[in-house]
Amino acid sequence: MEIRVYPDKILRKKARDVEKIDDRIISLLEQMREVMYKFNGIGLAAEQVGLEEKLVVIDLRPDGKNQPIELINPVIIASEGVFEEHEEGCLSVPGYYDVVKDRKKWIKVKYLDRNENEQILETDEFLSVVIQHEIDHLNGKLFIDHLSPTRRELFKKQWKKRQREERQ
């Protein structure tokens, strides 16, 4: 598995529901988790490694004290408040960070675990932001889509310049 980097087209695709949780899906979750740890990430969605299934792995403690969360077919079913503003980055937009202002402060997310049991998770603050970020990936959105038009244009100019420099 390789991290797909903006502007890879798969990052803009909507993921499909996982119909059956089998050994293949469990293996994908485990591989995704290893890729996330390898690149020091705290979250990874399937599109970021070229898959089109609704799979997310998260671990806010990639320091060896792993407490991974696996979300299969996650859906935010309730949310409240606005997380004032915070800086986000993404493994698929390496080296770029910017302030996002429109994440919900509290969310309630429904998902399946690896045993096909429906779970409900209520969370706030940072974990809420990470889950929203990863679910955005499943819907073909990147954190840069949450930037103001001016900031998004600035990003595009910086990104193109960086790509030109890397090719030289």
FISETI-908790 format. One record per atom (N, C-alpha, C, CB): residue in three letters; x, y, z. Coordinates in steps of 0.2 Angstrom, whole numbers, plus 5000, padded with zeros to 4 digits. Glycine has a CB too. Layout:
BEGIN
ALAXYZ...
END
This chain:
BEGIN
MET500449945000MET500050005000MET500450065000MET499550005006GLU500250114996GLU500650174995GLU500150234997GLU500950184988ILE500350285000ILE499950345001ILE499850384994ILE500350395006ARG499250394993ARG499050434987ARG499150504989ARG498350414984VAL499450544984VAL499550614985VAL499150654981VAL500250634985TYR498850714983TYR498550764979TYR498950784973TYR498350824984PRO498650784967PRO497950784965PRO497750714963PRO497850834960ASP497950664965ASP497750594963ASP497050594963ASP498050534968LYS496750564957LYS496050564956LYS495650524961LYS495850544949ILE495950474964ILE495550424969ILE495350464975ILE495950364970LEU495750514977LEU495650554982LEU494950594982LEU496150604984ARG494650604976ARG494050634974ARG493450584973ARG494150684968LYS493550524974LYS493050474973LYS492650464979LYS493350414970LYS492050444979LYS491650424985LYS491750354986LYS490950444984ALA491850334992ALA491950264993ALA491250224993ALA492250255000ARG491350164992ARG490750114993ARG490750084999ARG490850054987ASP490050065001ASP489950035008ASP490349965007ASP489250025009VAL490549945013VAL490849875014VAL490249835015VAL491349865020GLU490149785010GLU489549735011GLU489649685015GLU489349715004LYS490249655016LYS490349595020LYS491049605023LYS490349535016ILE491049595030ILE491749605033ILE492049535033ILE491649635040ASP492549525029ASP492849455029ASP493649465030ASP492749425022ASP493949415029ASP494649415030ASP495049465026ASP494949345029ARG494849475020ARG495049525016ARG495049595019ARG494749525009ILE494449615021ILE494349675025ILE494749685031ILE493549685026ILE494749635035ILE495249635041ILE495949645039ILE495149565045SER496149615034SER496849625032SER496949695029SER497049575026LEU496549725026LEU496549795023LEU496649835029LEU495949805019LEU496249825034LEU496249875040LEU496949865043LEU495649855045GLU497149805044GLU497849795047GLU498349835043GLU497949725048GLN498349825036GLN498849855032GLN498849925032GLN498749825025MET498249955032MET498150025033MET498450055039MET497350045032ARG498350015045ARG498550045051ARG499350045051ARG498349995057GLU499649995048GLU500349995047GLU500650045043GLU500649925044VAL500250065038VAL500450125033VAL500450185037VAL500050125027MET499850195041MET499750255045MET500350265050MET499050245049TYR500550205054TYR501050215058TYR501750225055TYR501150145062LYS501850195049LYS502450205045LYS502550275044LYS502450165039PHE502050315042PHE502050385040PHE501950435046PHE501650395034ASN501850405052ASN501750445058ASN501050485058ASN502350495059GLY500650455055GLY499950485054GLY499550465060GLY499550465048ILE498950495061ILE498550485067ILE497850455064ILE498350545071GLY497750455057GLY497150435054GLY497250425047GLY496550485055LEU496950375044LEU497050355037LEU496350325034LEU497550305036ALA496150355029ALA495550325025ALA495750285019ALA495050385023ALA495350235017ALA495450195012ALA495750225005ALA494850145010GLU495350285003GLU495550314997GLU496350334997GLU495150374996GLN496550355003GLN497250375004GLN497750325002GLN497350395010VAL497550255001VAL497950204999VAL497650174993VAL498050155005GLY497250204989GLY497050184983GLY496450134983GLY497550144980LEU496050124989LEU495550084990LEU494850124989LEU495550044996GLU494350094987GLU493750134987GLU493150104991GLU493450134979GLU493350084997GLU492950055002GLU492850105008GLU493049985004LYS492350105012LYS492250145018LYS492650115024LYS491550155019LEU493250125024LEU493650105029LEU494150155032LEU494150045027VAL494150165039VAL494550215042VAL494950185048VAL494150275044VAL495550205049VAL495950185055VAL496150245058VAL496550135053ILE496150245064ILE496350305068ILE496750285074ILE495750355070ASP497250315076ASP497650305082ASP497950375084ASP498150245082LEU497650405089LEU497950465092LEU498550455096LEU497450505096ARG498750395097ARG499350385101ARG499850335097ARG499250355107PRO500150365091PRO500550315087PRO501250315090PRO500650345080ASP501350315097ASP501950315100ASP502150245103ASP501950365106GLY501850195101GLY501950125103GLY501450105108GLY502650125107LYS501050145111LYS500450135116LYS499850135112LYS500450185122ASN499850095106ASN499250095101ASN498550085104ASN499450045096GLN498150125103GLN497450125104GLN497050135098GLN497250175110PRO497150085093PRO496850105086PRO496050095087PRO497050055081ILE495750135082ILE495050135081ILE494950115074ILE494650205083GLU494550065073GLU494350045066GLU493650065064GLU494449975064LEU493450105059LEU492850125057LEU492650095050LEU492750205057ILE492150055050ILE491850025044ILE491250055042ILE491849945044ASN491150085036ASN490550115034ASN490350175039ASN489950065034PRO490750215042PRO490550265046PRO490150325044PRO491250295049VAL489650345048VAL489150395046VAL489050435052VAL488450365043ILE489150505051ILE489050555057ILE488250555057ILE489350625056ILE487950545063ILE487250545063ILE487050605068ILE486950485066ALA487450635071ALA487250695075ALA487950735076ALA486950685081SER487850805076SER488450845078SER488150915081SER488850865071GLU488650945085GLU488451005088GLU489051055088GLU488150995095GLY488951115089GLY489451165090GLY489951165084GLY489851145096VAL490451215085VAL490951225080VAL491651225084VAL490851285076PHE492051185081PHE492751185084PHE493051255082PHE493151125082GLU493251295086GLU493451365084GLU493851365078GLU493751395090GLU494451345079GLU494951345073GLU495551305075GLU495151415070HIS495851265070HIS496351225072HIS496751215066HIS496151155075GLU497351195066GLU497751175060GLU497751105059GLU498551195062GLU497651095052GLU497551025050GLU498151005045GLU496851005047GLY498250945044GLY498750925039GLY498450855037GLY499450915042CYS498850825032CYS498550765029CYS499150725026CYS497950775024LEU499150665026LEU499650625023LEU499650625016LEU499550545025SER499050645013SER498950645006SER499150715003SER498250625004VAL499250765008VAL499450835006VAL500050845010VAL498850885007PRO500650805009PRO501150805014PRO501550875014PRO501750755012GLY501650895020GLY502050955021GLY501651025021GLY502550965016TYR500951015020TYR500551075020TYR500051075026TYR500151075013TYR500051125030TYR499551135035TYR499251195035TYR499951125042ASP498651205037ASP498251265037ASP497651255042ASP497951275029VAL497451315043VAL496851325048VAL496251305045VAL496851395051VAL495851265048VAL495151245046VAL494651265052VAL495051165045LYS494151305050LYS493751335055LYS493051305055LYS493651405053ASP492851255051ASP492151235051ASP492051165053ASP491851245044ARG492451135057ARG492351065060ARG491851065066ARG493051035062LYS491451015067LYS491051015072LYS491450995079LYS490450965071LYS491151025084LYS491551015091LYS491350945093LYS491351065096TRP490750925093TRP490550865095TRP490150825090TRP490050875101ILE490250755089ILE489950715084ILE489750645087ILE490450705078LYS489250625084LYS489050555086LYS489050515079LYS488250555089VAL489450465079VAL489650425073VAL489350355074VAL490350425071LYS489050325069LYS488850255068LYS489350225064LYS488050245066TYR489550165065TYR489950125061TYR489950045063TYR490650145062LEU490250005059LEU490349935060LEU491049925063LEU490149895054ASP491049875068ASP491749855070ASP491949795066ASP491749845077ARG492549765067ARG492749715063ARG492349645064ARG493449695064ASN491949645069ASN491549585070ASN490749595068ASN491449575078GLU490749645063GLU490049665060GLU489549695065GLU489749605057ASN489749715071ASN489349745076ASN489249815075ASN489549725083GLU488649845075GLU488549915074GLU488749945081GLU487849935073GLN489150005080GLN489350035086GLN489150115085GLN490150035087ILE489150145091ILE488950215091ILE489550245095ILE488250235094LEU489850295093LEU490450335096LEU490250405097LEU491050325093GLU490250435103GLU490150505104GLU490750535106GLU489550515109THR490950585103THR491650615105THR491650685103THR492250575101ASP492150725106ASP492250795105ASP492950805104ASP491950835111GLU493050875103GLU493750895103GLU494150865097GLU494050895109PHE494750845098PHE495250825093PHE495050765090PHE495850815096LEU494750715093LEU494550645090LEU493950665085LEU494350595095SER493550705087SER492950725083SER493250755076SER492550775086VAL493750795077VAL494050825071VAL494350775066VAL494550885073VAL494750725069VAL495050675065VAL494550635062VAL495550635070ILE494050615065ILE493550575062ILE493150615056ILE492950555067GLN493050675057GLN492750715052GLN493250715046GLN492550785054HIS493850725047HIS494350735042HIS494350665038HIS495050745045GLU494350605041GLU494350545038GLU493750525034GLU494550485043ILE493150545037ILE492550535034ILE492450575028ILE491950545038ASP492750635028ASP492850675022ASP493150645016ASP493150745023HIS493750605018HIS494050575013HIS493650515009HIS494650535016LEU493150485013LEU492750435011LEU492250465006LEU492350395016ASN492150535007ASN491650565002ASN492050614997ASN491250615007GLY492650594996GLY493050634991GLY493250704992GLY492550634984LYS493250714999LYS493450785001LYS494150785004LYS492950815005LEU494450845004LEU495150845007LEU495050905012LEU495650855002PHE495450915017PHE495450975021PHE495551035018PHE495950965027ILE495851035012ILE495951105008ILE495351125006ILE496451095003ASP494851085005ASP494151105003ASP493751145008ASP493751045001HIS494051145014HIS493751185019HIS494051255020HIS493751145026LEU494551265016LEU494851335017LEU494451385013LEU495551325014SER494551445015SER494251505011SER494451495004SER494351565015PRO494151524999PRO494351534992PRO495051564992PRO493851574988THR495151614995THR495851644995THR496351594997THR495851704999ARG496251565003ARG496751515006ARG496851455001ARG496551495013ARG496351434998ARG496351374993ARG496751394987ARG495651354991GLU496651454984GLU497051474979GLU497751484980GLU496851544976LEU497951504986LEU498651514989LEU498951444989LEU498651544996PHE498551394992PHE498751324992PHE498951304985PHE498251284996LYS498551304981LYS498651284974LYS499251314971LYS498051294969LYS499351374972LYS499951404969LYS500551374972LYS499951484970GLN500551374979GLN501151344983GLN501251274981GLN501051354990TRP500751234980TRP500751164978TRP501051154971TRP500151124978LYS500851194966LYS501151184959LYS501851204959LYS500751234955LYS502051264963LYS502751284963LYS503151224966LYS502851344968ARG502951194972ARG503251144975ARG503351084970ARG502951114981GLN502851064967GLN502951004962GLN503451024956GLN502250994959ARG503451084954ARG503951104949ARG504651094952ARG503851174946GLU504751124958GLU505451114961GLU505651044962GLU505451154968GLU505151004964GLU505350934965GLU505550894959GLU504750894968ARG505250914953ARG505450884947ARG506050904944ARG504850904941GLN506350964946GLN506950984944GLN507550944947GLN507051054945
END
